[in-house]
């Protein structure tokens, strides 16, 4: 899923709550340069296997609503 929505500069809202990402390892730069993205629902993302989330929301300057209630990150 790395770079999946990269540079989707006209995207304003996205609901990915039903995405199954159980086997995904890389989400880096997933929303990079989504300048107009304001709402994002990632509430059912199971991030247990994710190894890289670097710059995932970089340059999402208008993002005001981010729902990620089940997000799990390893330190």
MOPAC internal coordinates of N, CA, C and O (Angstrom, degrees):
PM7 1SCF
backbone

  N    0.0000 0     0.00 0     0.00 0    0    0    0
  C    1.4497 1     0.00 0     0.00 0    1    0    0
  C    1.5288 1   110.85 1     0.00 0    2    1    0
  O    1.2310 1   120.62 1  -176.67 1    3    2    1
  N    1.2861 1   116.42 1     3.33 1    3    2    1
  C    1.4508 1   120.43 1   177.63 1    5    3    2
  C    1.5356 1   109.60 1   -60.34 1    6    5    3
  O    1.2310 1   120.95 1   -48.46 1    7    6    5
  N    1.3127 1   115.78 1   131.54 1    7    6    5
  C    1.4723 1   123.33 1   179.88 1    9    7    6
  C    1.5378 1   113.43 1    63.48 1   10    9    7
  O    1.2310 1   119.67 1  -162.54 1   11   10    9
  N    1.2856 1   118.23 1    17.46 1   11   10    9
  C    1.4685 1   121.65 1  -175.16 1   13   11   10
  C    1.5312 1   113.48 1   -57.13 1   14   13   11
  O    1.2310 1   119.92 1   134.92 1   15   14   13
  N    1.3197 1   117.76 1   -45.08 1   15   14   13
  C    1.4656 1   121.78 1   179.40 1   17   15   14
  C    1.5274 1   111.29 1  -110.85 1   18   17   15
  O    1.2310 1   120.73 1  -157.86 1   19   18   17
  N    1.2866 1   116.22 1    22.14 1   19   18   17
  C    1.4582 1   122.75 1  -177.53 1   21   19   18
  C    1.5263 1   111.42 1   -53.43 1   22   21   19
  O    1.2310 1   121.32 1   -51.37 1   23   22   21
  N    1.3051 1   115.09 1   128.63 1   23   22   21
  C    1.4673 1   122.73 1   175.64 1   25   23   22
  C    1.5332 1   113.69 1    60.67 1   26   25   23
  O    1.2310 1   119.98 1  -150.62 1   27   26   25
  N    1.3055 1   117.64 1    29.38 1   27   26   25
  C    1.4692 1   121.37 1   173.03 1   29   27   26
  C    1.5253 1   106.67 1   -82.72 1   30   29   27
  O    1.2310 1   121.08 1  -108.48 1   31   30   29
  N    1.2736 1   115.54 1    71.52 1   31   30   29
  C    1.4617 1   122.02 1  -168.44 1   33   31   30
  C    1.5273 1   114.34 1   -68.66 1   34   33   31
  O    1.2310 1   119.16 1   165.78 1   35   34   33
  N    1.3170 1   119.20 1   -14.22 1   35   34   33
  C    1.4624 1   121.17 1   178.83 1   37   35   34
  C    1.5258 1   112.92 1  -100.76 1   38   37   35
  O    1.2310 1   120.58 1   174.77 1   39   38   37
  N    1.3006 1   116.50 1    -5.23 1   39   38   37
  C    1.4613 1   122.46 1   179.17 1   41   39   38
  C    1.5271 1   109.55 1   -68.25 1   42   41   39
  O    1.2310 1   120.14 1   -55.13 1   43   42   41
  N    1.3380 1   117.34 1   124.87 1   43   42   41
  C    1.4639 1   120.81 1  -178.76 1   45   43   42
  C    1.5218 1   113.51 1  -109.84 1   46   45   43
  O    1.2310 1   120.04 1   148.88 1   47   46   45
  N    1.3098 1   117.52 1   -31.12 1   47   46   45
  C    1.4519 1   121.00 1  -177.04 1   49   47   46
  C    1.5233 1   109.47 1  -146.14 1   50   49   47
  O    1.2310 1   121.22 1   -33.14 1   51   50   49
  N    1.3167 1   115.27 1   146.86 1   51   50   49
  C    1.4533 1   119.47 1  -176.87 1   53   51   50
  C    1.5208 1   109.32 1  -153.26 1   54   53   51
  O    1.2310 1   120.47 1   -48.52 1   55   54   53
  N    1.3261 1   116.71 1   131.48 1   55   54   53
  C    1.4521 1   121.38 1   176.74 1   57   55   54
  C    1.5202 1   108.14 1  -116.12 1   58   57   55
  O    1.2310 1   120.83 1   -72.16 1   59   58   57
  N    1.3025 1   116.01 1   107.84 1   59   58   57
  C    1.4612 1   121.81 1   179.34 1   61   59   58
  C    1.5113 1   111.31 1  -111.47 1   62   61   59
  O    1.2310 1   120.31 1  -156.88 1   63   62   61
  N    1.3043 1   117.01 1    23.12 1   63   62   61
  C    1.4648 1   121.39 1  -174.20 1   65   63   62
  C    1.5285 1   113.40 1   -62.48 1   66   65   63
  O    1.2310 1   119.71 1   158.39 1   67   66   65
  N    1.3148 1   118.15 1   -21.61 1   67   66   65
  C    1.4625 1   120.06 1  -179.74 1   69   67   66
  C    1.5232 1   113.63 1  -105.18 1   70   69   67
  O    1.2310 1   120.26 1  -170.32 1   71   70   69
  N    1.3116 1   117.11 1     9.68 1   71   70   69
  C    1.4636 1   120.70 1   175.48 1   73   71   70
  C    1.5225 1   109.42 1   -67.85 1   74   73   71
  O    1.2310 1   120.53 1   -44.20 1   75   74   73
  N    1.3074 1   116.58 1   135.80 1   75   74   73
  C    1.4532 1   120.75 1   174.47 1   77   75   74
  C    1.5313 1   107.44 1   -98.18 1   78   77   75
  O    1.2310 1   120.55 1   -69.98 1   79   78   77
  N    1.3086 1   116.56 1   110.02 1   79   78   77
  C    1.4625 1   120.81 1  -178.42 1   81   79   78
  C    1.5310 1   111.46 1  -116.67 1   82   81   79
  O    1.2310 1   120.35 1  -154.62 1   83   82   81
  N    1.3078 1   116.93 1    25.38 1   83   82   81
  C    1.4647 1   121.58 1  -175.09 1   85   83   82
  C    1.5223 1   113.93 1   -56.53 1   86   85   83
  O    1.2310 1   119.73 1   151.10 1   87   86   85
  N    1.3153 1   118.13 1   -28.90 1   87   86   85
  C    1.4576 1   120.62 1  -175.74 1   89   87   86
  C    1.5293 1   112.88 1  -111.18 1   90   89   87
  O    1.2310 1   120.45 1  -170.07 1   91   90   89
  N    1.3022 1   116.74 1     9.93 1   91   90   89
  C    1.4608 1   121.53 1   179.69 1   93   91   90
  C    1.5293 1   109.65 1   -82.01 1   94   93   91
  O    1.2310 1   120.86 1   -40.49 1   95   94   93
  N    1.3215 1   115.96 1   139.51 1   95   94   93
  C    1.4609 1   120.58 1   179.56 1   97   95   94
  C    1.5254 1   113.10 1  -114.19 1   98   97   95
  O    1.2310 1   120.34 1   157.07 1   99   98   97
  N    1.3186 1   116.95 1   -22.93 1   99   98   97
  C    1.4631 1   119.53 1  -174.29 1  101   99   98
  C    1.5290 1   110.87 1  -128.87 1  102  101   99
  O    1.2310 1   121.23 1   -60.36 1  103  102  101
  N    1.3282 1   115.24 1   119.64 1  103  102  101
  C    1.4639 1   121.53 1   175.92 1  105  103  102
  C    1.5306 1   110.17 1  -122.42 1  106  105  103
  O    1.2310 1   120.34 1  -159.52 1  107  106  105
  N    1.2973 1   116.95 1    20.48 1  107  106  105
  C    1.4601 1   120.36 1  -178.42 1  109  107  106
  C    1.5269 1   110.80 1   -63.79 1  110  109  107
  O    1.2310 1   121.38 1   -38.51 1  111  110  109
  N    1.2834 1   114.97 1   141.49 1  111  110  109
  C    1.4696 1   123.14 1   178.27 1  113  111  110
  C    1.5342 1   113.25 1    56.14 1  114  113  111
  O    1.2310 1   120.16 1  -156.81 1  115  114  113
  N    1.2777 1   117.31 1    23.19 1  115  114  113
  C    1.4660 1   121.67 1  -175.51 1  117  115  114
  C    1.5294 1   112.81 1   -57.80 1  118  117  115
  O    1.2310 1   119.98 1   137.63 1  119  118  117
  N    1.3192 1   117.64 1   -42.37 1  119  118  117
  C    1.4706 1   121.72 1  -179.34 1  121  119  118
  C    1.5279 1   111.94 1  -115.22 1  122  121  119
  O    1.2310 1   120.39 1  -161.04 1  123  122  121
  N    1.2761 1   116.86 1    18.96 1  123  122  121
  C    1.4620 1   122.32 1  -177.06 1  125  123  122
  C    1.5306 1   111.22 1   -57.40 1  126  125  123
  O    1.2310 1   121.31 1   -48.55 1  127  126  125
  N    1.3095 1   115.10 1   131.45 1  127  126  125
  C    1.4645 1   123.36 1  -179.77 1  129  127  126
  C    1.5301 1   113.81 1    64.60 1  130  129  127
  O    1.2310 1   120.04 1  -151.65 1  131  130  129
  N    1.3088 1   117.54 1    28.35 1  131  130  129
  C    1.4711 1   121.53 1   171.37 1  133  131  130
  C    1.5278 1   106.25 1   -88.65 1  134  133  131
  O    1.2310 1   121.03 1  -109.07 1  135  134  133
  N    1.2921 1   115.63 1    70.93 1  135  134  133
  C    1.4561 1   123.57 1  -170.47 1  137  135  134
  C    1.5229 1   114.47 1   -56.83 1  138  137  135
  O    1.2310 1   119.71 1   145.91 1  139  138  137
  N    1.3076 1   118.15 1   -34.09 1  139  138  137
  C    1.4711 1   121.14 1  -175.00 1  141  139  138
  C    1.5202 1   113.60 1   -99.34 1  142  141  139
  O    1.2310 1   120.39 1  -178.93 1  143  142  141
  N    1.2988 1   116.86 1     1.07 1  143  142  141
  C    1.4604 1   120.73 1   179.49 1  145  143  142
  C    1.5270 1   109.42 1   -65.35 1  146  145  143
  O    1.2310 1   120.70 1   -58.39 1  147  146  145
  N    1.3308 1   116.28 1   121.61 1  147  146  145
  C    1.4653 1   120.89 1  -179.16 1  149  147  146
  C    1.5141 1   112.98 1  -114.97 1  150  149  147
  O    1.2310 1   119.93 1   151.06 1  151  150  149
  N    1.3369 1   117.75 1   -28.94 1  151  150  149
  C    1.4651 1   121.85 1  -177.59 1  153  151  150
  C    1.5188 1   110.37 1  -129.31 1  154  153  151
  O    1.2310 1   121.47 1   -45.89 1  155  154  153
  N    1.3150 1   114.80 1   134.11 1  155  154  153
  C    1.4555 1   119.36 1  -178.81 1  157  155  154
  C    1.5167 1   109.35 1  -146.52 1  158  157  155
  O    1.2310 1   120.89 1   -54.81 1  159  158  157
  N    1.3289 1   115.91 1   125.19 1  159  158  157
  C    1.4607 1   121.00 1   179.61 1  161  159  158
  C    1.5294 1   108.79 1  -113.12 1  162  161  159
  O    1.2310 1   121.25 1   -68.34 1  163  162  161
  N    1.3250 1   115.22 1   111.66 1  163  162  161
  C    1.4650 1   122.12 1   177.69 1  165  163  162
  C    1.5222 1   110.21 1  -120.09 1  166  165  163
  O    1.2310 1   120.78 1  -150.42 1  167  166  165
  N    1.3133 1   116.12 1    29.58 1  167  166  165
  C    1.4642 1   121.23 1  -168.58 1  169  167  166
  C    1.5212 1   115.63 1   -60.97 1  170  169  167
  O    1.2310 1   119.20 1   151.68 1  171  170  169
  N    1.3054 1   119.14 1   -28.32 1  171  170  169
  C    1.4624 1   119.77 1  -179.03 1  173  171  170
  C    1.5184 1   113.19 1  -106.02 1  174  173  171
  O    1.2310 1   120.23 1  -163.05 1  175  174  173
  N    1.3016 1   117.16 1    16.95 1  175  174  173
  C    1.4640 1   120.10 1   177.31 1  177  175  174
  C    1.5254 1   109.92 1   -68.77 1  178  177  175
  O    1.2310 1   120.89 1   -58.15 1  179  178  177
  N    1.3079 1   115.91 1   121.85 1  179  178  177
  C    1.4547 1   121.22 1   173.48 1  181  179  178
  C    1.5303 1   106.57 1   -94.62 1  182  181  179
  O    1.2310 1   120.59 1   -80.13 1  183  182  181
  N    1.2965 1   116.48 1    99.87 1  183  182  181
  C    1.4621 1   121.57 1  -173.48 1  185  183  182
  C    1.5267 1   113.45 1   -95.05 1  186  185  183
  O    1.2310 1   119.99 1  -162.41 1  187  186  185
  N    1.3011 1   117.63 1    17.59 1  187  186  185
  C    1.4680 1   121.31 1  -176.88 1  189  187  186
  C    1.5258 1   113.48 1   -57.82 1  190  189  187
  O    1.2310 1   119.48 1   147.16 1  191  190  189
  N    1.3104 1   118.59 1   -32.84 1  191  190  189
  C    1.4660 1   121.36 1  -176.72 1  193  191  190
  C    1.5212 1   113.88 1   -97.65 1  194  193  191
  O    1.2310 1   120.30 1   178.52 1  195  194  193
  N    1.2981 1   117.03 1    -1.48 1  195  194  193
  C    1.4619 1   120.53 1  -178.35 1  197  195  194
  C    1.5273 1   109.98 1   -68.79 1  198  197  195
  O    1.2310 1   121.23 1   -49.53 1  199  198  197
  N    1.3240 1   115.24 1   130.47 1  199  198  197
  C    1.4549 1   120.70 1   178.51 1  201  199  198
  C    1.5246 1   112.21 1  -106.96 1  202  201  199
  O    1.2310 1   120.45 1   157.15 1  203  202  201
  N    1.3185 1   116.75 1   -22.85 1  203  202  201
  C    1.4658 1   118.89 1  -178.53 1  205  203  202
  C    1.5230 1   110.62 1  -140.18 1  206  205  203
  O    1.2310 1   121.03 1   -63.12 1  207  206  205
  N    1.3330 1   115.63 1   116.88 1  207  206  205
  C    1.4625 1   122.69 1   174.21 1  209  207  206
  C    1.5267 1   109.97 1  -119.48 1  210  209  207
  O    1.2310 1   120.35 1  -160.08 1  211  210  209
  N    1.2882 1   116.94 1    19.92 1  211  210  209
  C    1.4637 1   120.04 1  -175.64 1  213  211  210
  C    1.5256 1   111.83 1   -61.20 1  214  213  211
  O    1.2310 1   121.46 1   -43.02 1  215  214  213
  N    1.2939 1   114.82 1   136.98 1  215  214  213
  C    1.4715 1   122.80 1   177.59 1  217  215  214
  C    1.5280 1   113.80 1    55.60 1  218  217  215
  O    1.2310 1   120.70 1  -154.47 1  219  218  217
  N    1.2711 1   116.27 1    25.53 1  219  218  217
  C    1.4709 1   121.35 1  -176.94 1  221  219  218
  C    1.5244 1   112.46 1   -57.86 1  222  221  219
  O    1.2310 1   120.02 1   140.34 1  223  222  221
  N    1.3299 1   117.56 1   -39.66 1  223  222  221
  C    1.4600 1   121.68 1  -178.24 1  225  223  222
  C    1.5278 1   112.23 1  -114.70 1  226  225  223
  O    1.2310 1   120.45 1  -160.06 1  227  226  225
  N    1.2863 1   116.75 1    19.94 1  227  226  225
  C    1.4583 1   120.75 1  -178.04 1  229  227  226
  C    1.5274 1   111.29 1   -62.71 1  230  229  227
  O    1.2310 1   120.85 1   -46.42 1  231  230  229
  N    1.3247 1   115.98 1   133.58 1  231  230  229
  C    1.4693 1   123.27 1  -178.62 1  233  231  230
  C    1.5257 1   113.54 1    65.20 1  234  233  231
  O    1.2310 1   120.58 1  -148.97 1  235  234  233
  N    1.2936 1   116.49 1    31.03 1  235  234  233
  C    1.4723 1   121.87 1   171.74 1  237  235  234
  C    1.5250 1   106.96 1  -103.71 1  238  237  235
  O    1.2310 1   120.65 1  -117.29 1  239  238  237
  N    1.2807 1   116.37 1    62.71 1  239  238  237
  C    1.4639 1   121.80 1  -169.67 1  241  239  238
  C    1.5259 1   114.98 1   -68.14 1  242  241  239
  O    1.2310 1   119.60 1   161.35 1  243  242  241
  N    1.3168 1   118.37 1   -18.65 1  243  242  241
  C    1.4666 1   120.85 1   179.57 1  245  243  242
  C    1.5291 1   113.29 1   -99.73 1  246  245  243
  O    1.2310 1   120.18 1  -177.29 1  247  246  245
  N    1.2994 1   117.25 1     2.71 1  247  246  245
  C    1.4587 1   121.65 1  -178.55 1  249  247  246
  C    1.5300 1   109.47 1   -66.80 1  250  249  247
  O    1.2310 1   120.72 1   -70.88 1  251  250  249
  N    1.3184 1   116.22 1   109.12 1  251  250  249
  C    1.4650 1   121.49 1  -177.48 1  253  251  250
  C    1.5163 1   112.95 1  -112.57 1  254  253  251
  O    1.2310 1   120.16 1   158.81 1  255  254  253
  N    1.3324 1   117.30 1   -21.19 1  255  254  253
  C    1.4546 1   120.69 1   178.97 1  257  255  254
  C    1.5200 1   109.01 1  -126.59 1  258  257  255
  O    1.2310 1   121.69 1   -67.49 1  259  258  257
  N    1.3236 1   114.36 1   112.51 1  259  258  257
  C    1.4591 1   120.87 1  -179.60 1  261  259  258
  C    1.5187 1   107.81 1  -129.76 1  262  261  259
  O    1.2310 1   120.86 1   -66.57 1  263  262  261
  N    1.3270 1   115.97 1   113.43 1  263  262  261
  C    1.4672 1   120.82 1  -178.77 1  265  263  262
  C    1.5210 1   107.54 1  -107.07 1  266  265  263
  O    1.2310 1   121.00 1   -64.20 1  267  266  265
  N    1.3134 1   115.70 1   115.80 1  267  266  265
  C    1.4580 1   120.26 1   179.29 1  269  267  266
  C    1.5250 1   109.70 1  -143.46 1  270  269  267
  O    1.2310 1   120.73 1  -125.35 1  271  270  269
  N    1.2980 1   116.22 1    54.65 1  271  270  269
  C    1.4585 1   122.82 1  -173.07 1  273  271  270
  C    1.5289 1   114.40 1   -61.62 1  274  273  271
  O    1.2310 1   119.11 1   152.53 1  275  274  273
  N    1.3148 1   119.30 1   -27.47 1  275  274  273
  C    1.4537 1   121.07 1  -178.71 1  277  275  274
  C    1.5246 1   112.96 1  -107.72 1  278  277  275
  O    1.2310 1   120.71 1  -164.98 1  279  278  277
  N    1.3053 1   116.25 1    15.02 1  279  278  277
  C    1.4652 1   120.56 1   179.04 1  281  279  278
  C    1.5269 1   109.50 1   -64.88 1  282  281  279
  O    1.2310 1   120.77 1   -45.52 1  283  282  281
  N    1.2952 1   116.14 1   134.48 1  283  282  281
  C    1.4524 1   121.47 1   176.08 1  285  283  282
  C    1.5203 1   107.58 1  -126.10 1  286  285  283
  O    1.2310 1   120.18 1   -50.62 1  287  286  285
  N    1.2977 1   117.25 1   129.38 1  287  286  285
  C    1.4573 1   120.59 1   178.00 1  289  287  286
  C    1.5190 1   110.00 1  -125.16 1  290  289  287
  O    1.2310 1   121.19 1   -36.52 1  291  290  289
  N    1.3052 1   115.34 1   143.48 1  291  290  289
  C    1.4633 1   121.44 1   177.61 1  293  291  290
  C    1.5128 1   109.09 1   -93.97 1  294  293  291
  O    1.2310 1   120.36 1   -39.60 1  295  294  293
  N    1.2939 1   116.91 1   140.40 1  295  294  293
  C    1.4676 1   121.06 1   177.47 1  297  295  294
  C    1.4972 1   110.46 1  -102.01 1  298  297  295
  O    1.2310 1   120.10 1   180.00 1  299  298  297

